[in-house]
Each structure stands twice: as C-alpha cells, then as structure tokens.
Amino acid sequence: GLFMIDIATFALFESSQNISNGQGGVVQQLTGPVTILRPKFVPSNYSFAVSIGVRGLDMHNENSMHIILKNPSGDVLSDLGEKLLPIAGEDDILPIEYSGFVACIDFRNVVIETSGAYILEVYVNNSLIGTKEIPVYVRSVNQ
C-alpha cells in the first residue's frame, strides 16, 4: 500500500564539519542547533546547515531527493539538484512507515539579502513532500 511520505524531523544548525569516525571513514557533524538564523549583516553571504529526516519511503527501491532553497520573494537561492539515495540492504527489515533517510545539508555562502522567512522545498522522487520555513533575522548592532 501507499504510505504517507513526510518530513519526520527538521533541524537548523550554525555549521557543519566532517570529522573522522575512527575507522578510516568520515561522518558529518552538525553543530550549534538554532531555531532561527541570525546573520550579523544583511545583505551578506551566510553559511548554515540543515538536517531533514524523511519517513515512509521504501529504501529497497531506487529513490531520489531534491532540495531547493528560496528567499522570501520565492526566488531560488540554492538548487542542490536531484541526488540518488543509497539502497537499503536485504537485512534491513524496517516497516516502510519507519523506513527512510536523514539528509544533512551544508549551505555555504548563501546570499541573504533581507530578513524574513526563507523556504526549503523537499522533493522525493520528483514530488514535493513538504516545505520548511527557515526564519532569518539580522542581529542588531548592539547584540
């Protein structure tokens, strides 16, 4: 049957870095969780990271993800293109409603022209499954 694919988790972070996992590999670490982005100036180039957890997807099939960031006027600021997701192994027996993926995305030097509600659009298999608001509010001079 068809399950509802949805954004189960969403979090905003000040930054992202790759660190060693101690086994010769690299793992992405998100640091400085925030509820709102606070650039010192606008306009400016601003870097931040997001984590998006999607649930309700059969990961034994080939799936794709596409993330687009828009400014408050609806103009595309960052289009990350369509990315294929890794296919789950045979031993992965999660029910589809709990199956899915977490994407950690590092946005570098995004042009922030104004305070306001920026919009993240999340597409899975070419369908828009949800949008998330990213509030941006410039710091005042004395903060």
C-alpha positions in Angstrom: 0.0 0.0 0.0 0.9 3.6 -0.2 2.3 5.2 2.9 2.5 8.9 3.6 6.0 10.1 2.9 6.7 13.0 5.2 9.3 15.1 6.8 9.6 13.5 10.2 12.4 15.6 11.6 13.9 19.0 10.7 16.6 20.9 12.4 18.7 24.0 11.7 22.4 24.4 12.7 25.0 27.1 12.7 27.6 24.9 10.9 28.6 21.5 9.7 32.0 19.8 9.6 33.4 16.4 8.5 35.1 14.5 11.3 36.9 11.1 11.3 34.7 8.2 12.6 37.9 6.5 13.9 37.5 3.7 11.3 39.1 5.4 8.3 35.8 7.0 7.3 34.3 10.4 7.7 31.0 11.4 9.3 29.2 14.8 9.0 28.8 16.6 12.4 26.3 19.4 12.7 27.0 21.9 15.4 25.2 24.8 17.1 21.5 23.9 16.8 19.3 27.0 16.4 15.7 27.9 15.8 16.4 30.9 13.6 19.4 32.2 11.6 21.0 35.4 12.8 23.4 37.0 10.3 25.4 39.9 11.6 24.6 42.0 8.5 22.2 41.9 5.5 22.9 41.7 2.7 25.6 39.1 3.3 26.8 35.7 2.4 25.8 33.3 5.2 26.6 29.6 5.8 24.4 27.2 7.8 23.4 23.6 7.8 20.1 21.7 8.0 19.1 18.1 8.8 16.0 16.7 7.2 14.6 13.3 8.2 12.1 11.7 5.8 10.0 8.7 6.7 7.6 6.4 4.8 9.8 5.5 1.9 10.7 2.0 0.7 14.5 2.2 0.8 14.9 -1.1 -1.0 13.9 0.7 -4.2 15.8 3.5 -6.0 14.8 6.8 -4.7 15.9 10.4 -5.3 15.9 13.6 -3.3 15.9 17.2 -4.5 16.3 20.2 -2.1 15.7 23.8 -3.2 16.2 26.9 -1.0 14.2 30.0 -1.8 14.3 33.5 -0.5 11.2 35.3 1.0 10.2 36.5 -2.5 10.3 33.0 -3.9 13.5 33.3 -5.9 15.7 30.2 -6.0 18.9 30.8 -3.9 20.3 27.3 -4.0 19.2 24.3 -6.0 21.1 21.1 -4.9 19.9 19.1 -7.9 18.5 15.6 -7.8 20.5 13.1 -5.8 20.1 9.3 -5.7 19.7 7.8 -2.3 21.5 4.7 -1.1 19.5 1.5 -1.5 19.0 -0.5 1.8 20.5 -3.9 2.2 18.4 -7.1 2.3 18.9 -7.3 6.1 17.1 -4.0 6.6 13.6 -5.1 7.7 12.1 -1.9 8.9 8.4 -1.4 8.1 8.0 1.1 5.3 6.3 3.6 7.7 9.5 3.8 9.7 11.9 3.5 6.8 13.6 6.5 5.2 16.7 8.6 5.4 18.3 11.6 7.0 19.9 14.3 4.8 22.4 16.7 6.3 22.9 19.6 4.0 25.6 22.2 4.3 24.6 25.6 2.7 27.8 27.7 2.1 27.8 31.4 1.4 24.1 31.7 0.6 23.1 35.2 -0.4 20.9 36.6 2.3 19.5 39.9 1.1 16.9 40.5 3.7 15.4 39.3 7.0 12.3 37.1 6.6 11.0 33.6 6.0 13.2 31.6 3.7 11.7 28.4 2.3 13.2 24.9 2.0 11.4 22.7 -0.5 11.9 18.9 -0.2 11.2 16.7 -3.2 11.3 12.9 -3.1 11.1 11.0 -6.4 10.1 14.3 -8.1 7.2 15.0 -5.8 7.1 17.9 -3.3 6.7 16.1 0.1 6.9 19.3 2.2 8.4 22.7 2.8 10.1 24.1 5.9 10.4 27.7 6.9 13.9 29.0 7.8 13.5 32.3 9.6 16.3 34.8 9.2 16.6 37.9 11.4 19.6 40.2 11.3 21.4 40.9 14.5 21.1 44.4 15.8 24.3 46.5 16.2 24.5 46.1 20.0 23.9 42.3 20.2 
